[in-house]
Amino acid sequence: MNNRSFLAPFLAALFASTPLLAQTTNESAVPPETAMKASAIIAKIEDRADFRYLDELDWDDEGYYQIIYYTKDKAKVEMRINPVTGDPL
């Protein structure tokens, strides 16, 4: 067999995977460079007078942190947080 018979399937696989690789480099998939550290955002949430415990902190591809925490009276609070300012949206 010649080298061309091996090259064609390799190139086909490479070009087929290119869209998949492009999806993983989506800039909104990670917080912006100017974002506050997650620990600083958590500290702001923990400073709330009614805060009891943090349940969840997730990055949303739409460009914000999704936070779920519970208050001292056991109420569930869901918030979207601006990653740069740490303020609720």
C-alpha positions as MATLAB code, in Angstrom:
seq = 'MNNRSFLAPFLAALFASTPLLAQTTNESAVPPETAMKASAIIAKIEDRADFRYLDELDWDDEGYYQIIYYTKDKAKVEMRINPVTGDPL';
ca = [
       0.000    0.000    0.000;
       1.128    3.497   -0.587;
       1.143    6.429    1.810;
      -1.847    8.069    0.138;
      -4.174    5.238    1.147;
      -3.299    5.888    4.794;
      -3.401    9.663    4.486;
      -6.972    9.959    3.182;
      -8.711    8.364    6.221;
      -6.490   10.349    8.580;
      -7.404   13.648    6.918;
     -11.090   12.715    6.869;
     -11.012   12.046   10.616;
      -9.123   15.273   11.277;
     -11.580   17.430    9.344;
     -14.572   15.648   10.887;
     -13.329   16.458   14.400;
     -12.595   20.141   13.699;
     -16.154   21.376   14.511;
     -16.015   19.471   17.795;
     -12.741   21.156   18.733;
     -14.142   24.563   17.822;
     -17.034   24.082   20.241;
     -14.744   23.528   23.206;
     -13.024   26.877   22.716;
     -16.236   28.892   23.117;
     -15.283   32.007   25.086;
     -18.506   31.932   27.115;
     -17.678   28.414   28.314;
     -15.342   29.936   30.899;
     -15.521   33.134   32.967;
     -13.904   36.203   31.384;
     -10.367   37.179   32.358;
     -11.743   40.166   34.298;
     -13.990   37.952   36.434;
     -13.716   37.883   40.202;
     -12.387   34.691   41.726;
     -15.135   32.251   42.639;
     -13.940   32.361   46.258;
     -14.516   36.147   46.358;
     -18.036   35.731   44.981;
     -18.765   33.028   47.543;
     -17.467   35.326   50.295;
     -19.938   38.023   49.180;
     -22.794   35.510   49.366;
     -21.660   34.236   52.774;
     -21.649   37.817   54.111;
     -25.413   38.097   53.625;
     -27.221   38.387   56.961;
     -29.607   35.506   56.264;
     -26.997   33.115   54.776;
     -26.881   29.563   56.154;
     -25.021   27.419   53.579;
     -24.034   27.284   49.921;
     -25.551   24.435   47.943;
     -24.289   25.038   44.410;
     -22.080   27.306   42.301;
     -22.051   26.718   38.537;
     -20.794   28.652   35.542;
     -23.489   29.149   32.897;
     -22.486   29.403   29.229;
     -24.641   32.519   28.970;
     -22.010   34.404   30.985;
     -22.958   34.301   34.663;
     -22.576   32.230   37.820;
     -25.663   30.337   38.958;
     -25.698   30.145   42.759;
     -28.051   28.263   45.040;
     -27.888   28.794   48.772;
     -30.145   28.386   51.785;
     -31.057   30.945   54.413;
     -31.253   30.542   58.180;
     -35.018   30.050   57.893;
     -34.352   27.191   55.380;
     -35.510   29.129   52.307;
     -33.849   28.200   49.013;
     -32.352   31.157   47.109;
     -31.311   30.913   43.451;
     -29.275   33.771   41.995;
     -27.500   34.682   38.796;
     -24.286   36.574   39.555;
     -22.302   38.903   37.303;
     -18.808   37.370   37.152;
     -17.013   40.730   36.966;
     -18.814   42.641   39.735;
     -20.083   39.777   41.880;
     -23.496   41.477   41.998;
     -26.836   39.770   41.294;
     -28.219   40.133   37.789;
];
